């Protein structure tokens, strides 16, 4: 796989991971079932239903997707402690938008556990994921929180 296609497949995996983490958070779906659903129906497949005929979801790097989702699930307490320490006084994780929380968790996990991904790349990628759901203000918030986390996690 060339570098450009790997980058695109990882970007797609990050977006899908945030969606999966949101679903896991909201519906408490069993992790194995959730991963299987994403593997079967959402990662790199052509859509055959009449509403989306001919659409193709971009290929995602499945192993990378799995690592983010499993890693955030396994290390949620540790991740949430890091994030709580980076929020402004008076703010808690409970106050955050549920999608925003999953973006921050996934980004923090990458900073903690994926030394193969440069910190700047992880931050930029999750800022881009935030832009898929939110305005620039929220994207800047993601940048600020993950940058602060990176200073501690990747000194």
Steps between C-alpha positions, in 0.01 A plus 500: 500500500647836406533782753212708361253212498616391848443853626150506350415156636618603846297824484197292408575258784517789748164638392342154515657438842343818638163386361545154652602645836194724494280198432675303774443789744137561408375145451741292709531254212732209575844586363537186285154554348574867433833425330336229290224740394755758388711237321197360318312818417705817529867455422598507134202353326272591215146588603229303322177645638277715281554816708879489461549300181848529359644672808819355637623559851871576495721210600605519861806337648306240699779403741555867585124551550485193727799619703346842565158363597637217716768725651259777598262244646777328700667819622196728539564578869863595435404704192223680686741593781734660246213687336351617829835655586500696174152650520446854622400550861135416552480272198449125525488224242126465566445856373664426166301411192503119467663508156760749622582271791566207264722716277707603802517143634617360166758776457629455852525125451713551189726738689535244783533177310595560138862615507510417126272800439668840547316713758445782250343255255263358761393848611446624145303189407260536794459872431391391152260243648356777720444714190283221357258548792557853635600855416850648521452600863459138608784389272725754676386355833608152386834644391552668838408200713699248296800733478497536880469121539786445255732719708456258791474174304780569251752721684 
